[in-house]
Amino acid sequence: MNTIELTNNKHTKKDFIRMRSVLACASKDSTRPAINLVLVEAVKGGITVTATDGKRLRSDKFKLKAEPGLYEIKTSNAKVVFLAESNGKLVFPTYEQVIPVHGKRVAYALSGKGKKFVLWAASALGCYLDPKLVTIGDDEFISLYIQKSAPELSPALLKNKDTTMVVMPFTGTDGWSRELETIKQDLFKRREKERKAA
């Protein structure tokens, strides 16, 4: 059986943290077994590990050796990550199709460091992200791409040389989105009132 193991030590700390961030994106929904697993693909110089839960997706490159395939998360804690190749015949979703186009014509691009930057910059451009879904470390440098058309409905793209992450924005079903919508409507009403008074 093929396995991948990473321990949290001074030589592997950065890769360990990134691997834990990828694994945090795997689904825990027992009715969707294919996305409870992670996809390992061979690339030049190593592998990519991809996980999704339907609301976010993260794919990272690692300089590790492993056979391509679907892997079960056996252990993921502060000391060790252990993955074992799945024996099932499940198929991981074609994830590339959910990665938004991010050219200059269609997306705003900002670069910065850490989760706070991502949340602030995305909200400034009208895309409100759930902090629990953004698995970016405080010292990770990232480029953020927000769609120019309907940013409140379009997924945000976070990229650097090793990481590709897609996060769906809040929908209108949560309290924060409703509160933001109320603020927007109040602002619009105030501006209309000021315009009519002028």
Rosetta constraint file for C-alpha pairs under 8 A:
AtomPair CA 1 CA 84 HARMONIC 7.02 0.50
AtomPair CA 1 CA 85 HARMONIC 6.36 0.50
AtomPair CA 2 CA 66 HARMONIC 7.14 0.50
AtomPair CA 2 CA 67 HARMONIC 6.70 0.50
AtomPair CA 2 CA 84 HARMONIC 5.99 0.50
AtomPair CA 2 CA 85 HARMONIC 5.36 0.50
AtomPair CA 3 CA 66 HARMONIC 7.21 0.50
AtomPair CA 3 CA 71 HARMONIC 7.99 0.50
AtomPair CA 3 CA 82 HARMONIC 7.16 0.50
AtomPair CA 3 CA 83 HARMONIC 5.46 0.50
AtomPair CA 3 CA 84 HARMONIC 4.40 0.50
AtomPair CA 3 CA 85 HARMONIC 6.06 0.50
AtomPair CA 4 CA 66 HARMONIC 6.71 0.50
AtomPair CA 4 CA 81 HARMONIC 7.85 0.50
AtomPair CA 4 CA 82 HARMONIC 5.76 0.50
AtomPair CA 4 CA 83 HARMONIC 5.03 0.50
AtomPair CA 4 CA 84 HARMONIC 6.57 0.50
AtomPair CA 5 CA 80 HARMONIC 7.21 0.50
AtomPair CA 5 CA 81 HARMONIC 5.58 0.50
AtomPair CA 5 CA 82 HARMONIC 4.54 0.50
AtomPair CA 5 CA 83 HARMONIC 6.42 0.50
AtomPair CA 6 CA 12 HARMONIC 7.41 0.50
AtomPair CA 6 CA 16 HARMONIC 6.21 0.50
AtomPair CA 6 CA 80 HARMONIC 5.77 0.50
AtomPair CA 6 CA 81 HARMONIC 5.16 0.50
AtomPair CA 6 CA 82 HARMONIC 6.67 0.50
AtomPair CA 7 CA 12 HARMONIC 6.94 0.50
AtomPair CA 7 CA 13 HARMONIC 7.86 0.50
AtomPair CA 7 CA 16 HARMONIC 6.72 0.50
AtomPair CA 7 CA 79 HARMONIC 5.81 0.50
AtomPair CA 7 CA 80 HARMONIC 4.44 0.50
AtomPair CA 7 CA 81 HARMONIC 6.39 0.50
AtomPair CA 8 CA 12 HARMONIC 6.19 0.50
AtomPair CA 8 CA 13 HARMONIC 5.32 0.50
AtomPair CA 8 CA 16 HARMONIC 5.90 0.50
AtomPair CA 8 CA 78 HARMONIC 7.03 0.50
AtomPair CA 8 CA 79 HARMONIC 5.14 0.50
AtomPair CA 8 CA 80 HARMONIC 6.07 0.50
AtomPair CA 9 CA 13 HARMONIC 5.41 0.50
AtomPair CA 12 CA 16 HARMONIC 5.85 0.50
AtomPair CA 13 CA 17 HARMONIC 6.10 0.50
AtomPair CA 14 CA 18 HARMONIC 6.24 0.50
AtomPair CA 15 CA 19 HARMONIC 5.97 0.50
AtomPair CA 15 CA 62 HARMONIC 7.16 0.50
AtomPair CA 16 CA 20 HARMONIC 6.22 0.50
AtomPair CA 16 CA 81 HARMONIC 7.61 0.50
AtomPair CA 17 CA 21 HARMONIC 6.27 0.50
AtomPair CA 18 CA 22 HARMONIC 6.32 0.50
AtomPair CA 18 CA 60 HARMONIC 7.50 0.50
AtomPair CA 19 CA 23 HARMONIC 6.20 0.50
AtomPair CA 19 CA 49 HARMONIC 7.94 0.50
AtomPair CA 19 CA 60 HARMONIC 7.67 0.50
AtomPair CA 19 CA 81 HARMONIC 7.88 0.50
AtomPair CA 20 CA 24 HARMONIC 6.07 0.50
AtomPair CA 20 CA 76 HARMONIC 6.76 0.50
AtomPair CA 20 CA 77 HARMONIC 8.00 0.50
AtomPair CA 20 CA 81 HARMONIC 7.43 0.50
AtomPair CA 21 CA 25 HARMONIC 6.97 0.50
AtomPair CA 21 CA 58 HARMONIC 7.98 0.50
AtomPair CA 21 CA 135 HARMONIC 5.41 0.50
AtomPair CA 21 CA 136 HARMONIC 6.98 0.50
AtomPair CA 22 CA 26 HARMONIC 7.39 0.50
AtomPair CA 22 CA 49 HARMONIC 7.27 0.50
AtomPair CA 22 CA 50 HARMONIC 6.67 0.50
AtomPair CA 22 CA 51 HARMONIC 6.03 0.50
AtomPair CA 22 CA 58 HARMONIC 5.50 0.50
AtomPair CA 22 CA 59 HARMONIC 6.62 0.50
AtomPair CA 22 CA 60 HARMONIC 7.08 0.50
AtomPair CA 22 CA 135 HARMONIC 7.67 0.50
AtomPair CA 23 CA 38 HARMONIC 7.46 0.50
AtomPair CA 23 CA 51 HARMONIC 6.28 0.50
AtomPair CA 23 CA 73 HARMONIC 7.62 0.50
AtomPair CA 23 CA 76 HARMONIC 7.70 0.50
AtomPair CA 24 CA 135 HARMONIC 7.35 0.50
AtomPair CA 25 CA 51 HARMONIC 5.45 0.50
AtomPair CA 25 CA 52 HARMONIC 5.06 0.50
AtomPair CA 25 CA 53 HARMONIC 5.81 0.50
AtomPair CA 25 CA 56 HARMONIC 6.53 0.50
AtomPair CA 25 CA 57 HARMONIC 6.23 0.50
AtomPair CA 25 CA 58 HARMONIC 6.56 0.50
AtomPair CA 25 CA 133 HARMONIC 7.78 0.50
AtomPair CA 25 CA 135 HARMONIC 7.73 0.50
AtomPair CA 26 CA 35 HARMONIC 6.21 0.50
AtomPair CA 26 CA 36 HARMONIC 5.47 0.50
AtomPair CA 26 CA 37 HARMONIC 6.62 0.50
AtomPair CA 26 CA 38 HARMONIC 6.79 0.50
AtomPair CA 26 CA 51 HARMONIC 4.80 0.50
AtomPair CA 26 CA 52 HARMONIC 4.79 0.50
AtomPair CA 26 CA 53 HARMONIC 5.19 0.50
AtomPair CA 27 CA 32 HARMONIC 7.64 0.50
AtomPair CA 27 CA 35 HARMONIC 5.50 0.50
AtomPair CA 27 CA 36 HARMONIC 4.70 0.50
AtomPair CA 27 CA 37 HARMONIC 7.75 0.50
AtomPair CA 27 CA 51 HARMONIC 7.83 0.50
AtomPair CA 27 CA 52 HARMONIC 6.13 0.50
AtomPair CA 27 CA 53 HARMONIC 4.01 0.50
AtomPair CA 27 CA 54 HARMONIC 7.49 0.50
AtomPair CA 28 CA 36 HARMONIC 5.78 0.50
AtomPair CA 28 CA 53 HARMONIC 7.49 0.50
AtomPair CA 29 CA 33 HARMONIC 7.23 0.50
AtomPair CA 29 CA 36 HARMONIC 7.02 0.50
AtomPair CA 30 CA 36 HARMONIC 7.47 0.50
AtomPair CA 32 CA 36 HARMONIC 6.79 0.50
AtomPair CA 33 CA 37 HARMONIC 7.06 0.50
AtomPair CA 33 CA 90 HARMONIC 7.73 0.50
AtomPair CA 34 CA 90 HARMONIC 5.58 0.50
AtomPair CA 34 CA 91 HARMONIC 6.09 0.50
AtomPair CA 34 CA 92 HARMONIC 5.54 0.50
AtomPair CA 34 CA 93 HARMONIC 7.75 0.50
AtomPair CA 35 CA 51 HARMONIC 6.98 0.50
AtomPair CA 35 CA 52 HARMONIC 6.12 0.50
AtomPair CA 35 CA 53 HARMONIC 6.33 0.50
AtomPair CA 35 CA 92 HARMONIC 6.51 0.50
AtomPair CA 35 CA 93 HARMONIC 7.75 0.50
AtomPair CA 36 CA 53 HARMONIC 7.69 0.50
AtomPair CA 36 CA 72 HARMONIC 7.49 0.50
AtomPair CA 37 CA 51 HARMONIC 7.13 0.50
AtomPair CA 37 CA 70 HARMONIC 6.14 0.50
AtomPair CA 37 CA 71 HARMONIC 5.55 0.50
AtomPair CA 37 CA 72 HARMONIC 5.06 0.50
AtomPair CA 37 CA 73 HARMONIC 6.80 0.50
AtomPair CA 37 CA 86 HARMONIC 7.92 0.50
AtomPair CA 37 CA 92 HARMONIC 7.95 0.50
AtomPair CA 38 CA 49 HARMONIC 6.56 0.50
AtomPair CA 38 CA 50 HARMONIC 5.56 0.50
AtomPair CA 38 CA 51 HARMONIC 4.90 0.50
AtomPair CA 38 CA 52 HARMONIC 7.87 0.50
AtomPair CA 38 CA 70 HARMONIC 5.60 0.50
AtomPair CA 38 CA 71 HARMONIC 5.29 0.50
AtomPair CA 38 CA 72 HARMONIC 6.61 0.50
AtomPair CA 38 CA 73 HARMONIC 7.58 0.50
AtomPair CA 38 CA 92 HARMONIC 7.97 0.50
AtomPair CA 39 CA 48 HARMONIC 7.88 0.50
AtomPair CA 39 CA 49 HARMONIC 5.62 0.50
AtomPair CA 39 CA 50 HARMONIC 5.07 0.50
AtomPair CA 39 CA 51 HARMONIC 6.58 0.50
AtomPair CA 39 CA 68 HARMONIC 7.63 0.50
AtomPair CA 39 CA 69 HARMONIC 5.91 0.50
AtomPair CA 39 CA 70 HARMONIC 4.70 0.50
AtomPair CA 39 CA 71 HARMONIC 6.40 0.50
AtomPair CA 39 CA 92 HARMONIC 6.79 0.50
AtomPair CA 40 CA 47 HARMONIC 6.53 0.50
AtomPair CA 40 CA 48 HARMONIC 5.64 0.50
AtomPair CA 40 CA 49 HARMONIC 4.70 0.50
AtomPair CA 40 CA 50 HARMONIC 6.59 0.50
AtomPair CA 40 CA 66 HARMONIC 7.74 0.50
AtomPair CA 40 CA 67 HARMONIC 7.41 0.50
AtomPair CA 40 CA 68 HARMONIC 4.97 0.50
AtomPair CA 40 CA 69 HARMONIC 5.27 0.50
AtomPair CA 40 CA 70 HARMONIC 6.13 0.50
AtomPair CA 40 CA 71 HARMONIC 7.15 0.50
AtomPair CA 41 CA 47 HARMONIC 5.44 0.50
AtomPair CA 41 CA 48 HARMONIC 5.23 0.50
AtomPair CA 41 CA 49 HARMONIC 6.69 0.50
AtomPair CA 41 CA 67 HARMONIC 7.62 0.50
AtomPair CA 41 CA 68 HARMONIC 4.68 0.50
AtomPair CA 41 CA 69 HARMONIC 6.66 0.50
AtomPair CA 42 CA 46 HARMONIC 6.18 0.50
AtomPair CA 42 CA 47 HARMONIC 4.47 0.50
AtomPair CA 42 CA 48 HARMONIC 6.49 0.50
AtomPair CA 42 CA 66 HARMONIC 7.64 0.50
AtomPair CA 42 CA 67 HARMONIC 7.28 0.50
AtomPair CA 42 CA 68 HARMONIC 5.83 0.50
AtomPair CA 43 CA 47 HARMONIC 5.11 0.50
AtomPair CA 43 CA 48 HARMONIC 6.74 0.50
AtomPair CA 45 CA 63 HARMONIC 5.99 0.50
AtomPair CA 45 CA 64 HARMONIC 7.95 0.50
AtomPair CA 46 CA 61 HARMONIC 7.09 0.50
AtomPair CA 46 CA 62 HARMONIC 5.67 0.50
AtomPair CA 46 CA 63 HARMONIC 4.34 0.50
AtomPair CA 46 CA 64 HARMONIC 5.01 0.50
AtomPair CA 46 CA 65 HARMONIC 5.82 0.50
AtomPair CA 46 CA 66 HARMONIC 7.99 0.50
AtomPair CA 47 CA 61 HARMONIC 5.70 0.50
AtomPair CA 47 CA 62 HARMONIC 5.43 0.50
AtomPair CA 47 CA 63 HARMONIC 6.49 0.50
AtomPair CA 47 CA 64 HARMONIC 6.12 0.50
AtomPair CA 47 CA 65 HARMONIC 6.71 0.50
AtomPair CA 47 CA 66 HARMONIC 7.03 0.50
AtomPair CA 48 CA 59 HARMONIC 6.42 0.50
AtomPair CA 48 CA 60 HARMONIC 5.30 0.50
AtomPair CA 48 CA 61 HARMONIC 4.28 0.50
AtomPair CA 48 CA 62 HARMONIC 6.08 0.50
AtomPair CA 49 CA 59 HARMONIC 5.51 0.50
AtomPair CA 49 CA 60 HARMONIC 5.51 0.50
AtomPair CA 49 CA 61 HARMONIC 6.60 0.50
AtomPair CA 49 CA 62 HARMONIC 7.72 0.50
AtomPair CA 50 CA 57 HARMONIC 7.26 0.50
AtomPair CA 50 CA 58 HARMONIC 5.68 0.50
AtomPair CA 50 CA 59 HARMONIC 4.11 0.50
AtomPair CA 50 CA 60 HARMONIC 6.61 0.50
AtomPair CA 51 CA 57 HARMONIC 5.78 0.50
AtomPair CA 51 CA 58 HARMONIC 5.67 0.50
AtomPair CA 51 CA 59 HARMONIC 6.57 0.50
AtomPair CA 52 CA 56 HARMONIC 5.67 0.50
AtomPair CA 52 CA 57 HARMONIC 4.26 0.50
AtomPair CA 52 CA 58 HARMONIC 6.55 0.50
AtomPair CA 53 CA 57 HARMONIC 6.86 0.50
AtomPair CA 55 CA 133 HARMONIC 7.61 0.50
AtomPair CA 55 CA 167 HARMONIC 6.20 0.50
AtomPair CA 55 CA 168 HARMONIC 5.41 0.50
AtomPair CA 56 CA 133 HARMONIC 6.58 0.50
AtomPair CA 56 CA 165 HARMONIC 7.22 0.50
AtomPair CA 56 CA 166 HARMONIC 5.40 0.50
AtomPair CA 56 CA 167 HARMONIC 4.37 0.50
AtomPair CA 56 CA 168 HARMONIC 6.08 0.50
AtomPair CA 57 CA 165 HARMONIC 5.47 0.50
AtomPair CA 57 CA 166 HARMONIC 5.09 0.50
AtomPair CA 57 CA 167 HARMONIC 6.60 0.50
AtomPair CA 58 CA 163 HARMONIC 7.10 0.50
AtomPair CA 58 CA 164 HARMONIC 5.72 0.50
AtomPair CA 58 CA 165 HARMONIC 4.24 0.50
AtomPair CA 58 CA 166 HARMONIC 6.50 0.50
AtomPair CA 59 CA 163 HARMONIC 5.83 0.50
AtomPair CA 59 CA 164 HARMONIC 5.22 0.50
AtomPair CA 59 CA 165 HARMONIC 6.34 0.50
AtomPair CA 60 CA 162 HARMONIC 5.33 0.50
AtomPair CA 60 CA 163 HARMONIC 4.49 0.50
AtomPair CA 60 CA 164 HARMONIC 6.42 0.50
AtomPair CA 61 CA 162 HARMONIC 5.02 0.50
AtomPair CA 61 CA 163 HARMONIC 6.69 0.50
AtomPair CA 62 CA 162 HARMONIC 7.56 0.50
AtomPair CA 69 CA 85 HARMONIC 6.84 0.50
AtomPair CA 69 CA 86 HARMONIC 7.78 0.50
AtomPair CA 70 CA 85 HARMONIC 5.86 0.50
AtomPair CA 70 CA 86 HARMONIC 5.60 0.50
AtomPair CA 70 CA 92 HARMONIC 7.50 0.50
AtomPair CA 71 CA 83 HARMONIC 5.88 0.50
AtomPair CA 71 CA 84 HARMONIC 5.23 0.50
AtomPair CA 71 CA 85 HARMONIC 4.12 0.50
AtomPair CA 71 CA 86 HARMONIC 4.96 0.50
AtomPair CA 72 CA 83 HARMONIC 5.53 0.50
AtomPair CA 72 CA 84 HARMONIC 5.31 0.50
AtomPair CA 72 CA 85 HARMONIC 6.08 0.50
AtomPair CA 72 CA 86 HARMONIC 5.68 0.50
AtomPair CA 73 CA 81 HARMONIC 7.93 0.50
AtomPair CA 73 CA 82 HARMONIC 6.47 0.50
AtomPair CA 73 CA 83 HARMONIC 4.80 0.50
AtomPair CA 73 CA 84 HARMONIC 6.80 0.50
AtomPair CA 74 CA 81 HARMONIC 7.74 0.50
AtomPair CA 74 CA 82 HARMONIC 5.53 0.50
AtomPair CA 74 CA 83 HARMONIC 5.42 0.50
AtomPair CA 74 CA 84 HARMONIC 6.70 0.50
AtomPair CA 75 CA 80 HARMONIC 6.84 0.50
AtomPair CA 75 CA 81 HARMONIC 5.25 0.50
AtomPair CA 75 CA 82 HARMONIC 4.92 0.50
AtomPair CA 75 CA 83 HARMONIC 6.94 0.50
AtomPair CA 76 CA 80 HARMONIC 6.02 0.50
AtomPair CA 76 CA 81 HARMONIC 4.42 0.50
AtomPair CA 76 CA 82 HARMONIC 6.53 0.50
AtomPair CA 77 CA 81 HARMONIC 6.45 0.50
AtomPair CA 95 CA 99 HARMONIC 7.30 0.50
AtomPair CA 98 CA 166 HARMONIC 7.70 0.50
AtomPair CA 99 CA 157 HARMONIC 7.14 0.50
AtomPair CA 99 CA 166 HARMONIC 6.42 0.50
AtomPair CA 100 CA 155 HARMONIC 7.05 0.50
AtomPair CA 100 CA 156 HARMONIC 7.74 0.50
AtomPair CA 100 CA 157 HARMONIC 6.72 0.50
AtomPair CA 100 CA 166 HARMONIC 7.95 0.50
AtomPair CA 101 CA 106 HARMONIC 7.25 0.50
AtomPair CA 101 CA 107 HARMONIC 7.67 0.50
AtomPair CA 102 CA 106 HARMONIC 6.23 0.50
AtomPair CA 102 CA 107 HARMONIC 5.20 0.50
AtomPair CA 102 CA 108 HARMONIC 7.89 0.50
AtomPair CA 102 CA 145 HARMONIC 6.21 0.50
AtomPair CA 102 CA 146 HARMONIC 7.83 0.50
AtomPair CA 102 CA 147 HARMONIC 7.44 0.50
AtomPair CA 102 CA 157 HARMONIC 7.84 0.50
AtomPair CA 103 CA 107 HARMONIC 5.96 0.50
AtomPair CA 104 CA 108 HARMONIC 6.70 0.50
AtomPair CA 104 CA 109 HARMONIC 7.63 0.50
AtomPair CA 106 CA 147 HARMONIC 5.88 0.50
AtomPair CA 106 CA 148 HARMONIC 5.61 0.50
AtomPair CA 106 CA 149 HARMONIC 7.25 0.50
AtomPair CA 107 CA 145 HARMONIC 5.80 0.50
AtomPair CA 107 CA 146 HARMONIC 5.21 0.50
AtomPair CA 107 CA 147 HARMONIC 4.22 0.50
AtomPair CA 107 CA 148 HARMONIC 5.06 0.50
AtomPair CA 108 CA 144 HARMONIC 7.98 0.50
AtomPair CA 108 CA 145 HARMONIC 5.51 0.50
AtomPair CA 108 CA 146 HARMONIC 5.18 0.50
AtomPair CA 108 CA 147 HARMONIC 6.27 0.50
AtomPair CA 108 CA 148 HARMONIC 6.29 0.50
AtomPair CA 109 CA 143 HARMONIC 6.73 0.50
AtomPair CA 109 CA 144 HARMONIC 5.60 0.50
AtomPair CA 109 CA 145 HARMONIC 4.65 0.50
AtomPair CA 109 CA 146 HARMONIC 6.67 0.50
AtomPair CA 110 CA 121 HARMONIC 7.46 0.50
AtomPair CA 110 CA 143 HARMONIC 5.69 0.50
AtomPair CA 110 CA 144 HARMONIC 5.22 0.50
AtomPair CA 110 CA 145 HARMONIC 6.70 0.50
AtomPair CA 111 CA 141 HARMONIC 7.38 0.50
AtomPair CA 111 CA 142 HARMONIC 5.70 0.50
AtomPair CA 111 CA 143 HARMONIC 4.20 0.50
AtomPair CA 111 CA 144 HARMONIC 5.97 0.50
AtomPair CA 112 CA 117 HARMONIC 6.16 0.50
AtomPair CA 112 CA 118 HARMONIC 7.60 0.50
AtomPair CA 112 CA 141 HARMONIC 5.66 0.50
AtomPair CA 112 CA 142 HARMONIC 5.65 0.50
AtomPair CA 112 CA 143 HARMONIC 6.53 0.50
AtomPair CA 113 CA 117 HARMONIC 6.03 0.50
AtomPair CA 113 CA 118 HARMONIC 7.76 0.50
AtomPair CA 113 CA 138 HARMONIC 6.64 0.50
AtomPair CA 113 CA 139 HARMONIC 5.91 0.50
AtomPair CA 113 CA 140 HARMONIC 5.45 0.50
AtomPair CA 113 CA 141 HARMONIC 4.22 0.50
AtomPair CA 113 CA 142 HARMONIC 5.90 0.50
AtomPair CA 114 CA 118 HARMONIC 6.61 0.50
AtomPair CA 114 CA 136 HARMONIC 6.14 0.50
AtomPair CA 114 CA 137 HARMONIC 5.55 0.50
AtomPair CA 114 CA 138 HARMONIC 3.90 0.50
AtomPair CA 114 CA 139 HARMONIC 5.37 0.50
AtomPair CA 114 CA 140 HARMONIC 5.28 0.50
AtomPair CA 114 CA 141 HARMONIC 6.40 0.50
AtomPair CA 114 CA 142 HARMONIC 7.36 0.50
AtomPair CA 115 CA 119 HARMONIC 6.25 0.50
AtomPair CA 115 CA 131 HARMONIC 7.93 0.50
AtomPair CA 115 CA 134 HARMONIC 6.76 0.50
AtomPair CA 115 CA 135 HARMONIC 7.48 0.50
AtomPair CA 115 CA 136 HARMONIC 5.34 0.50
AtomPair CA 115 CA 137 HARMONIC 6.24 0.50
AtomPair CA 115 CA 138 HARMONIC 5.75 0.50
AtomPair CA 116 CA 120 HARMONIC 6.03 0.50
AtomPair CA 116 CA 138 HARMONIC 7.58 0.50
AtomPair CA 117 CA 121 HARMONIC 5.86 0.50
AtomPair CA 118 CA 122 HARMONIC 5.90 0.50
AtomPair CA 118 CA 144 HARMONIC 6.80 0.50
AtomPair CA 119 CA 123 HARMONIC 6.15 0.50
AtomPair CA 119 CA 128 HARMONIC 7.38 0.50
AtomPair CA 119 CA 129 HARMONIC 6.32 0.50
AtomPair CA 119 CA 131 HARMONIC 7.01 0.50
AtomPair CA 120 CA 124 HARMONIC 6.15 0.50
AtomPair CA 121 CA 125 HARMONIC 6.48 0.50
AtomPair CA 121 CA 144 HARMONIC 7.97 0.50
AtomPair CA 122 CA 126 HARMONIC 6.43 0.50
AtomPair CA 122 CA 127 HARMONIC 5.04 0.50
AtomPair CA 122 CA 128 HARMONIC 6.27 0.50
AtomPair CA 122 CA 129 HARMONIC 7.18 0.50
AtomPair CA 122 CA 144 HARMONIC 7.68 0.50
AtomPair CA 122 CA 146 HARMONIC 6.83 0.50
AtomPair CA 122 CA 156 HARMONIC 7.63 0.50
AtomPair CA 123 CA 127 HARMONIC 4.94 0.50
AtomPair CA 123 CA 128 HARMONIC 4.90 0.50
AtomPair CA 123 CA 129 HARMONIC 7.32 0.50
AtomPair CA 125 CA 146 HARMONIC 7.13 0.50
AtomPair CA 125 CA 151 HARMONIC 7.14 0.50
AtomPair CA 126 CA 151 HARMONIC 5.65 0.50
AtomPair CA 126 CA 152 HARMONIC 5.54 0.50
AtomPair CA 127 CA 146 HARMONIC 7.19 0.50
AtomPair CA 127 CA 151 HARMONIC 5.11 0.50
AtomPair CA 127 CA 152 HARMONIC 4.49 0.50
AtomPair CA 127 CA 153 HARMONIC 7.39 0.50
AtomPair CA 127 CA 154 HARMONIC 7.65 0.50
AtomPair CA 127 CA 156 HARMONIC 7.40 0.50
AtomPair CA 127 CA 169 HARMONIC 6.04 0.50
AtomPair CA 127 CA 170 HARMONIC 7.92 0.50
AtomPair CA 128 CA 152 HARMONIC 6.60 0.50
AtomPair CA 128 CA 169 HARMONIC 5.35 0.50
AtomPair CA 128 CA 170 HARMONIC 5.68 0.50
AtomPair CA 128 CA 177 HARMONIC 7.76 0.50
AtomPair CA 129 CA 133 HARMONIC 7.43 0.50
AtomPair CA 129 CA 134 HARMONIC 7.59 0.50
AtomPair CA 129 CA 167 HARMONIC 7.27 0.50
AtomPair CA 129 CA 168 HARMONIC 7.05 0.50
AtomPair CA 129 CA 169 HARMONIC 4.78 0.50
AtomPair CA 129 CA 170 HARMONIC 5.67 0.50
AtomPair CA 130 CA 134 HARMONIC 6.97 0.50
AtomPair CA 130 CA 169 HARMONIC 6.99 0.50
AtomPair CA 130 CA 170 HARMONIC 6.30 0.50
AtomPair CA 133 CA 167 HARMONIC 6.93 0.50
AtomPair CA 134 CA 167 HARMONIC 7.08 0.50
AtomPair CA 136 CA 140 HARMONIC 6.43 0.50
AtomPair CA 141 CA 160 HARMONIC 7.02 0.50
AtomPair CA 142 CA 158 HARMONIC 6.21 0.50
AtomPair CA 142 CA 159 HARMONIC 5.56 0.50
AtomPair CA 142 CA 160 HARMONIC 5.25 0.50
AtomPair CA 143 CA 158 HARMONIC 5.59 0.50
AtomPair CA 143 CA 159 HARMONIC 5.16 0.50
AtomPair CA 143 CA 160 HARMONIC 6.21 0.50
AtomPair CA 144 CA 156 HARMONIC 7.15 0.50
AtomPair CA 144 CA 157 HARMONIC 5.80 0.50
AtomPair CA 144 CA 158 HARMONIC 4.66 0.50
AtomPair CA 144 CA 159 HARMONIC 6.61 0.50
AtomPair CA 145 CA 156 HARMONIC 5.97 0.50
AtomPair CA 145 CA 157 HARMONIC 5.02 0.50
AtomPair CA 145 CA 158 HARMONIC 6.37 0.50
AtomPair CA 146 CA 151 HARMONIC 6.23 0.50
AtomPair CA 146 CA 154 HARMONIC 7.71 0.50
AtomPair CA 146 CA 155 HARMONIC 7.45 0.50
AtomPair CA 146 CA 156 HARMONIC 5.27 0.50
AtomPair CA 146 CA 157 HARMONIC 6.72 0.50
AtomPair CA 147 CA 151 HARMONIC 5.14 0.50
AtomPair CA 147 CA 154 HARMONIC 6.37 0.50
AtomPair CA 147 CA 155 HARMONIC 7.68 0.50
AtomPair CA 147 CA 156 HARMONIC 7.31 0.50
AtomPair CA 149 CA 154 HARMONIC 8.00 0.50
AtomPair CA 150 CA 154 HARMONIC 6.19 0.50
AtomPair CA 151 CA 155 HARMONIC 7.61 0.50
AtomPair CA 152 CA 169 HARMONIC 6.44 0.50
AtomPair CA 152 CA 170 HARMONIC 7.71 0.50
AtomPair CA 153 CA 168 HARMONIC 7.78 0.50
AtomPair CA 153 CA 169 HARMONIC 6.34 0.50
AtomPair CA 153 CA 171 HARMONIC 7.54 0.50
AtomPair CA 154 CA 168 HARMONIC 6.81 0.50
AtomPair CA 154 CA 169 HARMONIC 6.82 0.50
AtomPair CA 155 CA 166 HARMONIC 6.27 0.50
AtomPair CA 155 CA 167 HARMONIC 5.40 0.50
AtomPair CA 155 CA 168 HARMONIC 4.39 0.50
AtomPair CA 155 CA 169 HARMONIC 5.97 0.50
AtomPair CA 156 CA 166 HARMONIC 5.65 0.50
AtomPair CA 156 CA 167 HARMONIC 5.24 0.50
AtomPair CA 156 CA 168 HARMONIC 6.39 0.50
AtomPair CA 156 CA 169 HARMONIC 7.19 0.50
AtomPair CA 157 CA 164 HARMONIC 7.27 0.50
AtomPair CA 157 CA 165 HARMONIC 5.80 0.50
AtomPair CA 157 CA 166 HARMONIC 4.71 0.50
AtomPair CA 157 CA 167 HARMONIC 6.66 0.50
AtomPair CA 158 CA 163 HARMONIC 7.62 0.50
AtomPair CA 158 CA 164 HARMONIC 5.85 0.50
AtomPair CA 158 CA 165 HARMONIC 4.96 0.50
AtomPair CA 158 CA 166 HARMONIC 6.34 0.50
AtomPair CA 159 CA 163 HARMONIC 5.42 0.50
AtomPair CA 159 CA 164 HARMONIC 4.66 0.50
AtomPair CA 159 CA 165 HARMONIC 6.37 0.50
AtomPair CA 160 CA 164 HARMONIC 6.79 0.50
AtomPair CA 170 CA 174 HARMONIC 7.31 0.50
AtomPair CA 170 CA 177 HARMONIC 6.58 0.50
AtomPair CA 171 CA 177 HARMONIC 6.70 0.50
AtomPair CA 172 CA 177 HARMONIC 5.45 0.50
AtomPair CA 172 CA 178 HARMONIC 6.10 0.50
AtomPair CA 173 CA 177 HARMONIC 7.22 0.50
AtomPair CA 173 CA 178 HARMONIC 7.39 0.50
AtomPair CA 174 CA 178 HARMONIC 6.49 0.50
AtomPair CA 175 CA 179 HARMONIC 6.07 0.50
AtomPair CA 176 CA 180 HARMONIC 6.14 0.50
AtomPair CA 177 CA 181 HARMONIC 6.09 0.50
AtomPair CA 178 CA 182 HARMONIC 6.22 0.50
AtomPair CA 179 CA 183 HARMONIC 6.33 0.50
AtomPair CA 180 CA 184 HARMONIC 6.19 0.50
AtomPair CA 181 CA 185 HARMONIC 6.17 0.50
AtomPair CA 182 CA 186 HARMONIC 6.14 0.50
AtomPair CA 183 CA 187 HARMONIC 6.13 0.50
AtomPair CA 184 CA 188 HARMONIC 6.14 0.50
AtomPair CA 185 CA 189 HARMONIC 6.15 0.50
AtomPair CA 186 CA 190 HARMONIC 6.14 0.50
AtomPair CA 187 CA 191 HARMONIC 6.17 0.50
AtomPair CA 188 CA 192 HARMONIC 6.15 0.50
AtomPair CA 189 CA 193 HARMONIC 6.12 0.50
AtomPair CA 190 CA 194 HARMONIC 6.17 0.50
AtomPair CA 191 CA 195 HARMONIC 6.00 0.50
AtomPair CA 192 CA 196 HARMONIC 6.16 0.50
AtomPair CA 193 CA 197 HARMONIC 6.17 0.50
AtomPair CA 194 CA 198 HARMONIC 6.20 0.50
